[in-house]
Amino acid sequence: AMGRALARDPAIFLFDEPLSNLDAKLRVEMRLEIKMLHQRIKTTIVYVTHDQIEAMTLADRIAIMKDGIIQQFDTPQQVYDNPSNLFVAGFIGSPAMNFIPCEITKKDKYIGVNFKNSKERSFFIHIERPDLKLDKWLGKKVILGIQPEQIASGFHEQEKNPQIHGIECIVQVLEPTGPDTLVFILINGTKVLCRVNPKTVKLPGETMKLMVDVSKVLFFDPETERRLEVLQQKG
């Protein structure tokens, strides 16, 4: 079907999930072929897919829709780094972003959040992000979004970088993937996924020291589900 469409030399192509019936290996190969085809013919392609990996790898710009409404329209990297709301943030990324319910608090003169591990030990995480204007959210419930790769093993970077905070958590489940190991922990009663070096992991039930990089964490309003920066821009 794609070959017949190409033979007609149209001004715009519309591909509606063309790879959905292929196995995983063939989908990877065909994604590369479609990307190379687009670079060669330089014709606009509207590509419909439910596979966020296809969307991220093929698109110059992505329109993410929910119930027929466009939630965000931007470049793949911008959508990944700055999702407009919880739906977009949960859709883009593999593994998906972690969402942790928390409250904006103040300790001494510092604004941040408290993380509790599965043994109810609390860790204050100072969020030094003037762009977020978190002082306006003191005492309010928010949802913190953090990518699995922003939680790494060890405390060794904590002293060098003020954006790195150390916590200790109990390992719940391990999922080795080869180059990385996915570690499931509990923070504030929520399952959180970390992507760490397989040489540093602990066994389930053991305590593991982790570093949290807060330089790129996102905050969402639980009521509107919008990212705080988006709300502030509109307000």
Secondary structure in CASP SS format (residue, H / E / C, confidence):
PFRMAT SS
TARGET T0000
AUTHOR 0000-0000-0000
METHOD secondary structure of the structure
MODEL  1
A C 1.00
M H 1.00
G H 1.00
R H 1.00
A H 1.00
L H 1.00
A H 1.00
R C 1.00
D C 1.00
P C 1.00
A C 1.00
I E 1.00
F E 1.00
L E 1.00
F E 1.00
D E 1.00
E C 1.00
P C 1.00
L C 1.00
S C 1.00
N C 1.00
L C 1.00
D C 1.00
A H 1.00
K H 1.00
L H 1.00
R H 1.00
V H 1.00
E H 1.00
M H 1.00
R H 1.00
L H 1.00
E H 1.00
I H 1.00
K H 1.00
M H 1.00
L H 1.00
H H 1.00
Q H 1.00
R H 1.00
I H 1.00
K C 1.00
T C 1.00
T E 1.00
I E 1.00
V E 1.00
Y E 1.00
V E 1.00
T C 1.00
H C 1.00
D C 1.00
Q H 1.00
I H 1.00
E H 1.00
A H 1.00
M H 1.00
T H 1.00
L H 1.00
A C 1.00
D C 1.00
R C 1.00
I E 1.00
A E 1.00
I E 1.00
M E 1.00
K E 1.00
D C 1.00
G C 1.00
I E 1.00
I E 1.00
Q E 1.00
Q E 1.00
F E 1.00
D E 1.00
T C 1.00
P H 1.00
Q H 1.00
Q H 1.00
V H 1.00
Y H 1.00
D H 1.00
N C 1.00
P C 1.00
S C 1.00
N E 1.00
L H 1.00
F H 1.00
V H 1.00
A H 1.00
G H 1.00
F H 1.00
I C 1.00
G C 1.00
S C 1.00
P C 1.00
A C 1.00
M C 1.00
N E 1.00
F E 1.00
I E 1.00
P E 1.00
C E 1.00
E E 1.00
I C 1.00
T E 1.00
K E 1.00
K E 1.00
D C 1.00
K C 1.00
Y E 1.00
I E 1.00
G E 1.00
V E 1.00
N E 1.00
F E 1.00
K E 1.00
N C 1.00
S C 1.00
K C 1.00
E C 1.00
R C 1.00
S E 1.00
F E 1.00
F E 1.00
I E 1.00
H E 1.00
I C 1.00
E C 1.00
R C 1.00
P H 1.00
D H 1.00
L H 1.00
K C 1.00
L H 1.00
D H 1.00
K H 1.00
W H 1.00
L C 1.00
G C 1.00
K C 1.00
K E 1.00
V E 1.00
I E 1.00
L E 1.00
G E 1.00
I E 1.00
Q C 1.00
P H 1.00
E H 1.00
Q H 1.00
I E 1.00
A E 1.00
S E 1.00
G C 1.00
F C 1.00
H C 1.00
E C 1.00
Q C 1.00
E C 1.00
K C 1.00
N C 1.00
P C 1.00
Q C 1.00
I E 1.00
H E 1.00
G E 1.00
I E 1.00
E E 1.00
C E 1.00
I E 1.00
V C 1.00
Q C 1.00
V E 1.00
L E 1.00
E E 1.00
P E 1.00
T C 1.00
G C 1.00
P C 1.00
D C 1.00
T E 1.00
L E 1.00
V E 1.00
F E 1.00
I E 1.00
L E 1.00
I E 1.00
N C 1.00
G C 1.00
T E 1.00
K E 1.00
V E 1.00
L E 1.00
C E 1.00
R E 1.00
V E 1.00
N C 1.00
P H 1.00
K H 1.00
T H 1.00
V C 1.00
K C 1.00
L C 1.00
P C 1.00
G C 1.00
E C 1.00
T E 1.00
M E 1.00
K E 1.00
L E 1.00
M E 1.00
V E 1.00
D E 1.00
V H 1.00
S H 1.00
K H 1.00
V C 1.00
L E 1.00
F E 1.00
F E 1.00
D C 1.00
P C 1.00
E C 1.00
T C 1.00
E C 1.00
R E 1.00
R E 1.00
L H 1.00
E H 1.00
V H 1.00
L H 1.00
Q H 1.00
Q H 1.00
K H 1.00
G C 1.00
END
